[in-house]
Amino acid sequence: MISLTTELFETPAIQQLAITDDTLTVDLSDGRTISVPLAWYPRLQHGSTEDWS
């Protein structure tokens, strides 16, 4: 019989968040950096810098 084990992983914390004219970038506590086009998030893309705060 084969059993599958699921390991629980700790979710890394956000260390820094940056929004430019066209990119959303997140630095995580495990050393990874994730960058995505701001176009994926229309509400952020069309918001003002005051809305982002």
PDB file of N, H, CA, C and O in Angstrom:
ATOM      1  N   MET A   1       0.846  -1.183   0.000  1.00  0.00           N
ATOM      2  CA  MET A   1       0.000   0.000   0.000  1.00  0.00           C
ATOM      3  C   MET A   1       0.889   1.242   0.000  1.00  0.00           C
ATOM      4  O   MET A   1       1.883   1.314   0.722  1.00  0.00           O
ATOM      5  N   ILE A   2       0.521   2.186  -0.799  1.00  0.00           N
ATOM      6  H   ILE A   2      -0.286   2.127  -1.386  1.00  0.00           H
ATOM      7  CA  ILE A   2       1.266   3.442  -0.887  1.00  0.00           C
ATOM      8  C   ILE A   2       0.449   4.533  -0.214  1.00  0.00           C
ATOM      9  O   ILE A   2      -0.744   4.685  -0.477  1.00  0.00           O
ATOM     10  N   SER A   3       1.100   5.284   0.649  1.00  0.00           N
ATOM     11  H   SER A   3       2.069   5.160   0.862  1.00  0.00           H
ATOM     12  CA  SER A   3       0.408   6.425   1.266  1.00  0.00           C
ATOM     13  C   SER A   3       1.122   7.704   0.871  1.00  0.00           C
ATOM     14  O   SER A   3       2.347   7.741   0.750  1.00  0.00           O
ATOM     15  N   LEU A   4       0.355   8.726   0.678  1.00  0.00           N
ATOM     16  H   LEU A   4      -0.640   8.697   0.777  1.00  0.00           H
ATOM     17  CA  LEU A   4       0.905  10.028   0.313  1.00  0.00           C
ATOM     18  C   LEU A   4       0.932  10.913   1.541  1.00  0.00           C
ATOM     19  O   LEU A   4      -0.031  10.964   2.307  1.00  0.00           O
ATOM     20  N   THR A   5       2.016  11.593   1.718  1.00  0.00           N
ATOM     21  H   THR A   5       2.798  11.552   1.096  1.00  0.00           H
ATOM     22  CA  THR A   5       2.158  12.503   2.850  1.00  0.00           C
ATOM     23  C   THR A   5       2.232  13.926   2.328  1.00  0.00           C
ATOM     24  O   THR A   5       2.969  14.215   1.385  1.00  0.00           O
ATOM     25  N   THR A   6       1.482  14.790   2.929  1.00  0.00           N
ATOM     26  H   THR A   6       0.883  14.555   3.695  1.00  0.00           H
ATOM     27  CA  THR A   6       1.518  16.202   2.570  1.00  0.00           C
ATOM     28  C   THR A   6       2.268  16.948   3.654  1.00  0.00           C
ATOM     29  O   THR A   6       1.908  16.893   4.830  1.00  0.00           O
ATOM     30  N   GLU A   7       3.310  17.641   3.247  1.00  0.00           N
ATOM     31  H   GLU A   7       3.602  17.686   2.292  1.00  0.00           H
ATOM     32  CA  GLU A   7       4.058  18.449   4.203  1.00  0.00           C
ATOM     33  C   GLU A   7       3.492  19.861   4.215  1.00  0.00           C
ATOM     34  O   GLU A   7       3.103  20.398   3.179  1.00  0.00           O
ATOM     35  N   LEU A   8       3.453  20.440   5.382  1.00  0.00           N
ATOM     36  H   LEU A   8       3.769  20.003   6.224  1.00  0.00           H
ATOM     37  CA  LEU A   8       3.008  21.821   5.510  1.00  0.00           C
ATOM     38  C   LEU A   8       4.219  22.730   5.454  1.00  0.00           C
ATOM     39  O   LEU A   8       5.210  22.503   6.147  1.00  0.00           O
ATOM     40  N   PHE A   9       4.137  23.743   4.641  1.00  0.00           N
ATOM     41  H   PHE A   9       3.332  23.927   4.077  1.00  0.00           H
ATOM     42  CA  PHE A   9       5.229  24.690   4.500  1.00  0.00           C
ATOM     43  C   PHE A   9       4.816  26.024   5.094  1.00  0.00           C
ATOM     44  O   PHE A   9       3.652  26.418   5.031  1.00  0.00           O
ATOM     45  N   GLU A  10       5.777  26.699   5.663  1.00  0.00           N
ATOM     46  H   GLU A  10       6.723  26.379   5.714  1.00  0.00           H
ATOM     47  CA  GLU A  10       5.517  28.024   6.212  1.00  0.00           C
ATOM     48  C   GLU A  10       5.451  29.027   5.060  1.00  0.00           C
ATOM     49  O   GLU A  10       6.296  29.018   4.164  1.00  0.00           O
ATOM     50  N   THR A  11       4.455  29.874   5.096  1.00  0.00           N
ATOM     51  H   THR A  11       3.769  29.881   5.823  1.00  0.00           H
ATOM     52  CA  THR A  11       4.311  30.903   4.077  1.00  0.00           C
ATOM     53  C   THR A  11       5.303  32.027   4.356  1.00  0.00           C
ATOM     54  O   THR A  11       5.295  32.591   5.449  1.00  0.00           O
ATOM     55  N   PRO A  12       6.161  32.366   3.385  1.00  0.00           N
ATOM     56  CA  PRO A  12       7.134  33.436   3.615  1.00  0.00           C
ATOM     57  C   PRO A  12       6.444  34.789   3.769  1.00  0.00           C
ATOM     58  O   PRO A  12       5.413  35.052   3.150  1.00  0.00           O
ATOM     59  N   ALA A  13       7.026  35.630   4.596  1.00  0.00           N
ATOM     60  H   ALA A  13       7.863  35.416   5.099  1.00  0.00           H
ATOM     61  CA  ALA A  13       6.485  36.972   4.832  1.00  0.00           C
ATOM     62  C   ALA A  13       6.976  37.931   3.753  1.00  0.00           C
ATOM     63  O   ALA A  13       8.043  37.743   3.169  1.00  0.00           O
ATOM     64  N   ILE A  14       6.175  38.959   3.505  1.00  0.00           N
ATOM     65  H   ILE A  14       5.308  39.111   3.979  1.00  0.00           H
ATOM     66  CA  ILE A  14       6.570  40.008   2.570  1.00  0.00           C
ATOM     67  C   ILE A  14       7.541  40.942   3.283  1.00  0.00           C
ATOM     68  O   ILE A  14       7.218  41.494   4.335  1.00  0.00           O
ATOM     69  N   GLN A  15       8.727  41.117   2.712  1.00  0.00           N
ATOM     70  H   GLN A  15       8.989  40.668   1.857  1.00  0.00           H
ATOM     71  CA  GLN A  15       9.730  42.010   3.273  1.00  0.00           C
ATOM     72  C   GLN A  15       9.611  43.413   2.682  1.00  0.00           C
ATOM     73  O   GLN A  15       9.777  44.415   3.377  1.00  0.00           O
ATOM     74  N   GLN A  16       9.319  43.458   1.382  1.00  0.00           N
ATOM     75  H   GLN A  16       9.184  42.644   0.817  1.00  0.00           H
ATOM     76  CA  GLN A  16       9.214  44.752   0.703  1.00  0.00           C
ATOM     77  C   GLN A  16       8.267  44.613  -0.482  1.00  0.00           C
ATOM     78  O   GLN A  16       8.219  43.576  -1.145  1.00  0.00           O
ATOM     79  N   LEU A  17       7.518  45.677  -0.732  1.00  0.00           N
ATOM     80  H   LEU A  17       7.557  46.519  -0.195  1.00  0.00           H
ATOM     81  CA  LEU A  17       6.577  45.730  -1.848  1.00  0.00           C
ATOM     82  C   LEU A  17       6.856  47.005  -2.623  1.00  0.00           C
ATOM     83  O   LEU A  17       6.945  48.085  -2.039  1.00  0.00           O
ATOM     84  N   ALA A  18       6.993  46.883  -3.940  1.00  0.00           N
ATOM     85  H   ALA A  18       6.920  46.006  -4.414  1.00  0.00           H
ATOM     86  CA  ALA A  18       7.244  48.060  -4.775  1.00  0.00           C
ATOM     87  C   ALA A  18       6.305  48.037  -5.971  1.00  0.00           C
ATOM     88  O   ALA A  18       6.091  46.997  -6.594  1.00  0.00           O
ATOM     89  N   ILE A  19       5.747  49.205  -6.278  1.00  0.00           N
ATOM     90  H   ILE A  19       5.920  50.049  -5.772  1.00  0.00           H
ATOM     91  CA  ILE A  19       4.882  49.356  -7.441  1.00  0.00           C
ATOM     92  C   ILE A  19       5.466  50.465  -8.305  1.00  0.00           C
ATOM     93  O   ILE A  19       5.639  51.597  -7.852  1.00  0.00           O
ATOM     94  N   THR A  20       5.770  50.121  -9.568  1.00  0.00           N
ATOM     95  H   THR A  20       5.630  49.201  -9.936  1.00  0.00           H
ATOM     96  CA  THR A  20       6.233  51.125 -10.524  1.00  0.00           C
ATOM     97  C   THR A  20       5.107  51.362 -11.527  1.00  0.00           C
ATOM     98  O   THR A  20       3.994  50.868 -11.343  1.00  0.00           O
ATOM     99  N   ASP A  21       5.390  52.110 -12.577  1.00  0.00           N
ATOM    100  H   ASP A  21       6.293  52.512 -12.727  1.00  0.00           H
ATOM    101  CA  ASP A  21       4.365  52.391 -13.585  1.00  0.00           C
ATOM    102  C   ASP A  21       3.823  51.124 -14.243  1.00  0.00           C
ATOM    103  O   ASP A  21       2.673  51.093 -14.681  1.00  0.00           O
ATOM    104  N   ASP A  22       4.661  50.069 -14.314  1.00  0.00           N
ATOM    105  H   ASP A  22       5.595  50.095 -13.959  1.00  0.00           H
ATOM    106  CA  ASP A  22       4.224  48.869 -15.031  1.00  0.00           C
ATOM    107  C   ASP A  22       4.482  47.541 -14.326  1.00  0.00           C
ATOM    108  O   ASP A  22       4.196  46.485 -14.892  1.00  0.00           O
ATOM    109  N   THR A  23       5.021  47.567 -13.091  1.00  0.00           N
ATOM    110  H   THR A  23       5.253  48.424 -12.631  1.00  0.00           H
ATOM    111  CA  THR A  23       5.396  46.328 -12.416  1.00  0.00           C
ATOM    112  C   THR A  23       5.037  46.350 -10.930  1.00  0.00           C
ATOM    113  O   THR A  23       5.156  47.377 -10.261  1.00  0.00           O
ATOM    114  N   LEU A  24       4.596  45.192 -10.429  1.00  0.00           N
ATOM    115  H   LEU A  24       4.500  44.358 -10.972  1.00  0.00           H
ATOM    116  CA  LEU A  24       4.393  44.966  -9.000  1.00  0.00           C
ATOM    117  C   LEU A  24       5.468  43.979  -8.572  1.00  0.00           C
ATOM    118  O   LEU A  24       5.529  42.870  -9.102  1.00  0.00           O
ATOM    119  N   THR A  25       6.322  44.363  -7.617  1.00  0.00           N
ATOM    120  H   THR A  25       6.272  45.265  -7.187  1.00  0.00           H
ATOM    121  CA  THR A  25       7.427  43.525  -7.180  1.00  0.00           C
ATOM    122  C   THR A  25       7.332  43.293  -5.677  1.00  0.00           C
ATOM    123  O   THR A  25       7.130  44.223  -4.896  1.00  0.00           O
ATOM    124  N   VAL A  26       7.484  42.009  -5.286  1.00  0.00           N
ATOM    125  H   VAL A  26       7.648  41.253  -5.921  1.00  0.00           H
ATOM    126  CA  VAL A  26       7.413  41.630  -3.879  1.00  0.00           C
ATOM    127  C   VAL A  26       8.687  40.878  -3.521  1.00  0.00           C
ATOM    128  O   VAL A  26       9.039  39.905  -4.187  1.00  0.00           O
ATOM    129  N   ASP A  27       9.389  41.322  -2.464  1.00  0.00           N
ATOM    130  H   ASP A  27       9.103  42.112  -1.922  1.00  0.00           H
ATOM    131  CA  ASP A  27      10.537  40.603  -1.920  1.00  0.00           C
ATOM    132  C   ASP A  27      10.048  39.803  -0.721  1.00  0.00           C
ATOM    133  O   ASP A  27       9.409  40.349   0.179  1.00  0.00           O
ATOM    134  N   LEU A  28      10.355  38.490  -0.712  1.00  0.00           N
ATOM    135  H   LEU A  28      10.874  38.046  -1.443  1.00  0.00           H
ATOM    136  CA  LEU A  28       9.889  37.605   0.346  1.00  0.00           C
ATOM    137  C   LEU A  28      11.002  37.275   1.333  1.00  0.00           C
ATOM    138  O   LEU A  28      12.185  37.409   1.018  1.00  0.00           O
ATOM    139  N   SER A  29      10.612  36.843   2.530  1.00  0.00           N
ATOM    140  H   SER A  29       9.652  36.734   2.786  1.00  0.00           H
ATOM    141  CA  SER A  29      11.574  36.564   3.595  1.00  0.00           C
ATOM    142  C   SER A  29      12.476  35.373   3.279  1.00  0.00           C
ATOM    143  O   SER A  29      13.530  35.230   3.898  1.00  0.00           O
ATOM    144  N   ASP A  30      12.092  34.521   2.337  1.00  0.00           N
ATOM    145  H   ASP A  30      11.235  34.637   1.835  1.00  0.00           H
ATOM    146  CA  ASP A  30      12.938  33.377   1.986  1.00  0.00           C
ATOM    147  C   ASP A  30      13.933  33.705   0.870  1.00  0.00           C
ATOM    148  O   ASP A  30      14.610  32.815   0.356  1.00  0.00           O
ATOM    149  N   GLY A  31      14.018  34.995   0.499  1.00  0.00           N
ATOM    150  H   GLY A  31      13.468  35.718   0.917  1.00  0.00           H
ATOM    151  CA  GLY A  31      14.999  35.429  -0.488  1.00  0.00           C
ATOM    152  C   GLY A  31      14.472  35.541  -1.910  1.00  0.00           C
ATOM    153  O   GLY A  31      15.163  36.064  -2.784  1.00  0.00           O
ATOM    154  N   ARG A  32      13.268  35.061  -2.153  1.00  0.00           N
ATOM    155  H   ARG A  32      12.707  34.636  -1.443  1.00  0.00           H
ATOM    156  CA  ARG A  32      12.713  35.162  -3.501  1.00  0.00           C
ATOM    157  C   ARG A  32      12.188  36.565  -3.766  1.00  0.00           C
ATOM    158  O   ARG A  32      11.764  37.272  -2.852  1.00  0.00           O
ATOM    159  N   THR A  33      12.226  36.952  -5.043  1.00  0.00           N
ATOM    160  H   THR A  33      12.571  36.378  -5.785  1.00  0.00           H
ATOM    161  CA  THR A  33      11.615  38.191  -5.513  1.00  0.00           C
ATOM    162  C   THR A  33      10.649  37.811  -6.624  1.00  0.00           C
ATOM    163  O   THR A  33      11.013  37.110  -7.568  1.00  0.00           O
ATOM    164  N   ILE A  34       9.410  38.285  -6.500  1.00  0.00           N
ATOM    165  H   ILE A  34       9.115  38.854  -5.733  1.00  0.00           H
ATOM    166  CA  ILE A  34       8.386  37.991  -7.495  1.00  0.00           C
ATOM    167  C   ILE A  34       7.967  39.305  -8.137  1.00  0.00           C
ATOM    168  O   ILE A  34       7.578  40.248  -7.447  1.00  0.00           O
ATOM    169  N   SER A  35       8.049  39.362  -9.469  1.00  0.00           N
ATOM    170  H   SER A  35       8.364  38.596 -10.030  1.00  0.00           H
ATOM    171  CA  SER A  35       7.634  40.550 -10.221  1.00  0.00           C
ATOM    172  C   SER A  35       6.579  40.140 -11.235  1.00  0.00           C
ATOM    173  O   SER A  35       6.739  39.149 -11.948  1.00  0.00           O
ATOM    174  N   VAL A  36       5.504  40.908 -11.293  1.00  0.00           N
ATOM    175  H   VAL A  36       5.375  41.713 -10.714  1.00  0.00           H
ATOM    176  CA  VAL A  36       4.429  40.642 -12.250  1.00  0.00           C
ATOM    177  C   VAL A  36       4.021  41.952 -12.905  1.00  0.00           C
ATOM    178  O   VAL A  36       4.178  43.019 -12.313  1.00  0.00           O
ATOM    179  N   PRO A  37       3.498  41.877 -14.122  1.00  0.00           N
ATOM    180  CA  PRO A  37       3.025  43.094 -14.782  1.00  0.00           C
ATOM    181  C   PRO A  37       1.856  43.705 -14.012  1.00  0.00           C
ATOM    182  O   PRO A  37       0.957  42.991 -13.570  1.00  0.00           O
ATOM    183  N   LEU A  38       1.873  44.994 -13.859  1.00  0.00           N
ATOM    184  H   LEU A  38       2.604  45.574 -14.218  1.00  0.00           H
ATOM    185  CA  LEU A  38       0.791  45.684 -13.165  1.00  0.00           C
ATOM    186  C   LEU A  38      -0.521  45.539 -13.936  1.00  0.00           C
ATOM    187  O   LEU A  38      -1.598  45.682 -13.357  1.00  0.00           O
ATOM    188  N   ALA A  39      -0.436  45.256 -15.230  1.00  0.00           N
ATOM    189  H   ALA A  39       0.440  45.140 -15.700  1.00  0.00           H
ATOM    190  CA  ALA A  39      -1.635  45.056 -16.051  1.00  0.00           C
ATOM    191  C   ALA A  39      -2.467  43.872 -15.557  1.00  0.00           C
ATOM    192  O   ALA A  39      -3.659  43.792 -15.855  1.00  0.00           O
ATOM    193  N   TRP A  40      -1.854  42.952 -14.807  1.00  0.00           N
ATOM    194  H   TRP A  40      -0.886  43.017 -14.566  1.00  0.00           H
ATOM    195  CA  TRP A  40      -2.597  41.821 -14.246  1.00  0.00           C
ATOM    196  C   TRP A  40      -3.540  42.270 -13.135  1.00  0.00           C
ATOM    197  O   TRP A  40      -4.444  41.528 -12.751  1.00  0.00           O
ATOM    198  N   TYR A  41      -3.335  43.471 -12.622  1.00  0.00           N
ATOM    199  H   TYR A  41      -2.600  44.074 -12.935  1.00  0.00           H
ATOM    200  CA  TYR A  41      -4.142  44.011 -11.521  1.00  0.00           C
ATOM    201  C   TYR A  41      -4.685  45.380 -11.928  1.00  0.00           C
ATOM    202  O   TYR A  41      -4.140  46.403 -11.513  1.00  0.00           O
ATOM    203  N   PRO A  42      -5.748  45.418 -12.734  1.00  0.00           N
ATOM    204  CA  PRO A  42      -6.256  46.680 -13.282  1.00  0.00           C
ATOM    205  C   PRO A  42      -6.604  47.717 -12.221  1.00  0.00           C
ATOM    206  O   PRO A  42      -6.418  48.911 -12.454  1.00  0.00           O
ATOM    207  N   ARG A  43      -7.102  47.294 -11.066  1.00  0.00           N
ATOM    208  H   ARG A  43      -7.253  46.324 -10.877  1.00  0.00           H
ATOM    209  CA  ARG A  43      -7.463  48.264 -10.028  1.00  0.00           C
ATOM    210  C   ARG A  43      -6.224  48.988  -9.511  1.00  0.00           C
ATOM    211  O   ARG A  43      -6.290  50.176  -9.194  1.00  0.00           O
ATOM    212  N   LEU A  44      -5.102  48.287  -9.423  1.00  0.00           N
ATOM    213  H   LEU A  44      -5.049  47.322  -9.680  1.00  0.00           H
ATOM    214  CA  LEU A  44      -3.853  48.943  -9.028  1.00  0.00           C
ATOM    215  C   LEU A  44      -3.304  49.793 -10.169  1.00  0.00           C
ATOM    216  O   LEU A  44      -2.838  50.912  -9.953  1.00  0.00           O
ATOM    217  N   GLN A  45      -3.362  49.257 -11.377  1.00  0.00           N
ATOM    218  H   GLN A  45      -3.741  48.348 -11.553  1.00  0.00           H
ATOM    219  CA  GLN A  45      -2.814  49.965 -12.533  1.00  0.00           C
ATOM    220  C   GLN A  45      -3.500  51.309 -12.747  1.00  0.00           C
ATOM    221  O   GLN A  45      -2.848  52.284 -13.121  1.00  0.00           O
ATOM    222  N   HIS A  46      -4.793  51.369 -12.516  1.00  0.00           N
ATOM    223  H   HIS A  46      -5.322  50.577 -12.212  1.00  0.00           H
ATOM    224  CA  HIS A  46      -5.540  52.598 -12.761  1.00  0.00           C
ATOM    225  C   HIS A  46      -5.710  53.442 -11.503  1.00  0.00           C
ATOM    226  O   HIS A  46      -6.321  54.510 -11.550  1.00  0.00           O
ATOM    227  N   GLY A  47      -5.170  52.966 -10.374  1.00  0.00           N
ATOM    228  H   GLY A  47      -4.674  52.099 -10.336  1.00  0.00           H
ATOM    229  CA  GLY A  47      -5.256  53.732  -9.132  1.00  0.00           C
ATOM    230  C   GLY A  47      -4.145  54.761  -9.044  1.00  0.00           C
ATOM    231  O   GLY A  47      -3.186  54.732  -9.816  1.00  0.00           O
ATOM    232  N   SER A  48      -4.286  55.661  -8.102  1.00  0.00           N
ATOM    233  H   SER A  48      -5.065  55.685  -7.475  1.00  0.00           H
ATOM    234  CA  SER A  48      -3.251  56.676  -7.881  1.00  0.00           C
ATOM    235  C   SER A  48      -2.270  56.168  -6.828  1.00  0.00           C
ATOM    236  O   SER A  48      -2.529  55.164  -6.164  1.00  0.00           O
ATOM    237  N   THR A  49      -1.148  56.861  -6.680  1.00  0.00           N
ATOM    238  H   THR A  49      -0.938  57.676  -7.220  1.00  0.00           H
ATOM    239  CA  THR A  49      -0.178  56.473  -5.655  1.00  0.00           C
ATOM    240  C   THR A  49      -0.789  56.577  -4.261  1.00  0.00           C
ATOM    241  O   THR A  49      -0.379  55.852  -3.355  1.00  0.00           O
ATOM    242  N   GLU A  50      -1.750  57.454  -4.081  1.00  0.00           N
ATOM    243  H   GLU A  50      -2.083  58.042  -4.818  1.00  0.00           H
ATOM    244  CA  GLU A  50      -2.449  57.548  -2.794  1.00  0.00           C
ATOM    245  C   GLU A  50      -3.272  56.284  -2.547  1.00  0.00           C
ATOM    246  O   GLU A  50      -3.367  55.819  -1.411  1.00  0.00           O
ATOM    247  N   ASP A  51      -3.863  55.732  -3.595  1.00  0.00           N
ATOM    248  H   ASP A  51      -3.786  56.110  -4.518  1.00  0.00           H
ATOM    249  CA  ASP A  51      -4.633  54.495  -3.462  1.00  0.00           C
ATOM    250  C   ASP A  51      -3.737  53.324  -3.077  1.00  0.00           C
ATOM    251  O   ASP A  51      -4.182  52.414  -2.376  1.00  0.00           O
ATOM    252  N   TRP A  52      -2.486  53.332  -3.522  1.00  0.00           N
ATOM    253  H   TRP A  52      -2.125  54.071  -4.091  1.00  0.00           H
ATOM    254  CA  TRP A  52      -1.562  52.236  -3.253  1.00  0.00           C
ATOM    255  C   TRP A  52      -1.100  52.223  -1.805  1.00  0.00           C
ATOM    256  O   TRP A  52      -0.674  51.181  -1.308  1.00  0.00           O
ATOM    257  N   SER A  53      -1.173  53.343  -1.126  1.00  0.00           N
ATOM    258  H   SER A  53      -1.520  54.190  -1.530  1.00  0.00           H
ATOM    259  CA  SER A  53      -0.656  53.437   0.249  1.00  0.00           C
ATOM    260  C   SER A  53      -1.542  52.731   1.238  1.00  0.00           C
ATOM    261  O   SER A  53      -1.246  52.718   2.433  1.00  0.00           O
TER     262      SER A  53
END
